Amino acid sequence: MSYLIAVHGLLAVVWVGGMFFAYMILRPAAQPLEAAQRLSLWARTFGRFFPWVWAAVIVLPASGYYVAAARFGSLAALPLYVNVMQGLGIVMILLYLHIFFAPYRRLRGGVESGDFVKAGHALGQIRQLVAVNMVIGLITIFVALVGANCAGGNLC
């Protein structure tokens, strides 16, 4: 069970940490590049990052539900913090699916066809959605850490 919890936590860190890196570090660093270079960089970056997010989108709910059922006896007995994590996680997954199937496809198509106006518009949408998802992810991690500590009978 400990290994499954560790994999669960590591995938959450990879996903949220990747968004943090992209938004807070790479975005400002890439800003001085010309549009074609910047948009190509982002298309390549997402192309390498999104397989990891797909792994997270699949493994996080599966491992989370398994650990929750094993730890709390049933999904009906989940404490509030686990339900909050679950709800926020579902929102994050839905936002990611939208990013992947809508603006990311337009970004790739725009870069491949040389339509950098189209690609730039798509990147702007991705930037806004990643910012929202990153904040939700950070809140989810906060809830997990505080909730698990409080649920153990420690001072909150």
N, C-alpha and C positions, 0 to 999 in steps of 0.2 A: 504494500500500500504506500509506503514512503517513497518508493521510486515513482509511482504514478503521480503522487502529489508533487514531487520534484519536477517531473516532466511537465505537468500542468503549469506550475509556476514559471518554469523556464520559457515555455512557449508564450505565456502572457508577457514576460519581460522582453522577449524577442519582438513580439508584435508592437507593444506600446513603446519600447525603447527604439525600435526602428522608426516609428512615427515621430518620436521626439527628435531623433537624429535628423530625419528628413526635414522636419519643420523648423527646428531651432538652429541647426548647423548647416546643412547642405543648401537649404533655400537661400539664406543670406549670402553664402559663399558663391553660389551659382549666379547671383543677380548681375554681376558685371559682364557675364558672357553675352555674346550676341544671341539673338533669339533662336536662330537655328541650332547653335551649339547647346544652349541652355535646354531647349525642348528635347533635343536628342539625348542629352544627359539624363533628363528626367524619365524619358521613355525607357532607356536602358536600365536606370536605377530601379524603377518600378518592375521591370521585367525580371530583375534578379530578386527583388524583395517580395513580390506577390506570391511566389511559390511557398515561401515561409508563412505568409499570412494564410494561405489555403490550408497548410498543415495545422495552424492554430485554430482556424475556423472549424476544422473537423475534429481535432483532438481535444480542444478545450471543453466543448460541451460534453463529449463522450466521457472524458476523464472526470469532469466535474460532476456529472450525474452519477457516475459509478461511485466516486468517493463519497458524495453526499448520501447516497442510499446506504452504503456500507457503514458510514460513520454515524448517521442519525436514524438508521433503521428503516426509514421510508422517506420518500420525497414529501409526504404530507407533514412530516415532523421537522422540517427545515427551520432553523432560526432565521430571524429577520435579515441578518447581514448576508446570509447565503441567498435568500430570495432577492435582495437588492443586487448582489453580484450577478445572479442569473438574469435579472431584467436588464441590467446595464450591458451585460455580455450579448444578449439577444439584439439590443439596439446597435451595438458595435458591429455585429455580424451583418445586420441588415444594411448599415451604412457602407461597410466594405463591399458587399455584393453590388450595391448601387455604383460605387466607385469603379469596381472592376468591369461591370457589364455596360456602363454608360460612358462617363467621361474618360476613363482610361482607354477604352476602345477608340474613342474619338481622338485622343491624344496620339495614340499609335498610328491611326489612319492618317492624321494630319501630318505627322512627321514623315511617314513613308511616302506620302504623295507630295510633300513639299508645301502643303497648305499650313503655314505657320500661324496664320491668324486663327484658323480652326483649332490647331493644336494649343495655341496660347489660351484660348477661351476654355478649352477642356482642362488645361493645367490649373487655371484659376479656380474652376469648380472643384478640382481635386484638392487644391490647397485649402479651401474653406472646409471641405468635408473631413480632411485629415486633421485639421485643427480641432474640429468638434470631436472627432473620434479619439484623438489624443487626450483631450481633457476628460472625456468619459472613461478612457482607459486608466488614466491616473487616479481618478475618483474610485474606480473599481478596485484597483490595487490598494488604495488607502482603506476602503471599506473592508477588504479581505484581511489586511494586516491588523487593523483595529478590532474588527469583529471577532477574529479568531482569538485575539488576546483577551478581549472582554468575555467571550464565551467560556474561556478557561477559568473564570472566576477571579481573574486579576483585576486590579484597579483600572478603571477606564478614564 
